[in-house]
Amino acid sequence: MTGQHTLRIEAARAGVDVAEYQARLERGLLWCYRCEDWHPATAFPADARRHSGRAGSCSQAIRAVARGELASRGRLPPPPPPPAAVWVIRRPRPDPGPPGGQAWDWWRGPGHAAAGTWSPALDGDVARFGAAGQARDVLTAAFGGPAAVPAGCRLVRLA
């Protein structure tokens, strides 16, 4: 194959015409066929077989493929699970409180009363739930159903 033929093929893979492909090469950019994006030529390992002197995919994409292959063979430990979310329930305070103060009351849960109470402070007594559904279920059960929940109550993810 001629050099022009190779340039036409590479430009077509990148989705640009030959002139634009050469202009990007002159600016030091190369097309990564795995990422399907342009990266600086320094992001590609050397490959003397190619006309650009660099590999067809960037180092980051090559590493990602290698990690995927190793993981599929069971040679890499699985990634740690994401931290569990912590959900709490809040509502707007019925009184405005001090200027610049906290505008929310926090649900303290059924440990303090049969139906739970509201606290102005987000402290250790605030009810925390592992999932939004658990928090929603406790709140609706305490008030006797979804329609009875005080207006403005929100589930808030702390972590």
PyMOL commands that set and color helices and strands:
alter all, ss='L'
color gray80, all
select helices_A, chain A and resi 3-14+18-26+41-43+59-72+132-143+146-148
alter helices_A, ss='H'
color red, helices_A
select strands_A, chain A and resi 29-32+37-40+87-92+104-109+117-119+154-157
alter strands_A, ss='S'
color yellow, strands_A
deselect
rebuild
show_as cartoon
